[in-house]
Amino acid sequence: MAPYLLPLLLLSLLVLASASPSAPPDEGAYIGVNIGTDLSDMPHPTQVVALLKVQQIRHIRLYDADPGMLIALANSGIKVIITIPNDQLLGIGQSNSTAANWVKRNVIAHYPATTITAISVGSEVLTSLSNAAPVLVSAIKNVHSALLSANLDRLIKVSTPLSTSLILDPFPPSQAFFNRSLNPVIVPLLSFLQSTNSYLMINVYPYYDYMQSNGVIPLDYALFKPIPPNKEAVDANTLVHYSNAFDAMVDATYFAMAFLNFTNIPVLVTESGWPSKGETNEPDATLDNANTYNSNLIRHVLNKTGTPKRPGIAVSTYIYELYNEDTKAGSLSEKSWGLFNANGDPVYILRLTNSGSILANDTTNQTYCTAREGADPKMLQAALDWACGPGKIDCSPIKQGEACYEPDNVIAHANYAFDTYYHQTGNNPEACNFNGVASVTTTDPSHGLCVFSGSRGNGKNGTSVNITAPSANSTSSGVGSDDLYYSRGMWSILTVILNLVAFL
């Protein structure tokens, strides 16, 4: 054997070994986002993924396992929690084969091209679907067994989100305990989570705690706003001070588990947020309060300060939610938890300076040039013609069929042309005038697949995401199937080795 070929053979064997499934490395605390779909104009999955990429959102939670969305997420690097809807729990809890078929169709068909990290078995089942409580743990175990059979149990966690309303006497946190009538479900649930190294999913809403406290909980305490030490809440048993409602509720969760002798199960907050609008009886559901809460929540999680009970151990949290859901049942506030509108425009600009790159709709240090509101359409057209002509900018992205062609109107096209010219001149404010029909703004005009040049995470104009996906209600998993993806990689590696052996 030629001596120089031995390293190549060993390298190939190492690559083959690394292709086998193994548990993913632990990562620090992160912020994720929930994605609901009760919108009258729900964006296509590829548009959703484009927005996630622009906003540097690397973790999401879906309320289903829509195949179109899972295919659009393929090879994006975005980590996703998928959900078994509550109305499917009974079948999965009563039948191993039903659970196995669900996992085959919704997990194996997409993994590992789509990075599924966990399966949420239902959502707030114990408070919203009490008749399914007896089969909840069975459903979780059946799903885990299906993952075990597919050798995915170490890669994909299984859990179920609980409402904090199950925790009685939540303050002081050291006295918290779960509703004892549900112990026949909660104890085996916690036992399963502990044995599989999974986490307890909990939905934490200081907004509702504040609203239901009849003035006992101060607004600043609910919003993470700084409060003087003498105004902090004190746990009389531990003498620990709490400066915000979120930490108090997370610690109440830890104590409630400890009350049942479970002390090493981590907590994952699967929902938390604040509505930006509300009815007249919800005066604190405002844009400013929603901005304040979510901005402070993101900073709090990413700063890894942890909670008073577990300092330095931050709790990863999923913000509720990505889009305002205008067709969701209920009051105005129920429809108004989103960070973005359906067209991708931010509902408000998060205040996240020096807090990393996630959710880049914080445009504190970013400016754009767009058409001035109420500008004369004829003057806009003239300015657009100049920018694409003598102005010498590349207007091909606003041609028919390209990423920024829709919406096909002079304002949208002028926004693209003005902003491109503005950035080509080094963000010179004097370049954003166009005879008075343009102005500088801090709102990112990117929308859908059309990503403007000043957006974070984009170095090109009119960048679109090169993913082909079926509609959101498609039932075909197509090329993104796990079997095809994995077998191609394995065959390529084996081919290299066999060719080397034959050559030797």
Disulfide bonds with the S-S distance in Angstrom:
Cys369-Cys432 2.07
Cys388-Cys395 1.90
Cys404-Cys450 1.88
